[in-house]
Amino acid sequence: SGDTTAECYGAAFDIGTTTVVAYLCHLPTGAVVAVASDLNSQAQYGHDVISRIQAATGDSEDLRGLNRAIVAVINDLVARACHEAGVPPSAVYEIAVVGNTCMSHLLLGVSPAGLGSVPFVPSFRSAQTVPAADLGIDINPHGSVYVAPNIGSFVGADTVGVMLASELDRGDGLRIAVDIGTNGEIVVARGGELFACSTAAGPAFEGAKISRGM
């Protein structure tokens, strides 16, 4: 009840294969009031995207487990960020999410089976908006979750976020954005066109599943 205009918050999430980061934002001013991060607990199903695709494809219970794991991390980070900022989770009205294509599928509980074999077709690429309550995310009961669009099977919404934040498409000349993570992406902008590609970078940069030679 009353005028709660000044008490509206949103959270921006980057759901990485290895790490999940949350930024709690005061919507009227755009100020970031708290930051929280943690490891992605989906690692129990595999440290890389392919392992998680295989797990989610092989057993429907594993798909539900992968979904529950990331929702639990999101709820924990929302609670921690809200505690740091001194605001209740009920004051959070929207969550915006980026991540690679597989992470977007697992967050929404959608099978990523199409990403596991040629021709590597995702179940969706467009942006998705769903009620937070439907995903089991503990914010305002009327809050929503916005998942940014994916570019392709292995170039996801996290790359879209990099492109938007850097205004890569607006500059002159040849420009390159590089996202080094468990999944690595490169986007090249030239003459109003954008070209993107990706590769598995986790073993090279994090030493996952290799015995020597980082």
Order of alpha helices (4+ residues) and beta strands (2+ residues): beta-beta-beta-alpha-alpha-beta-alpha-beta-alpha-beta-alpha-beta-beta-beta-alpha
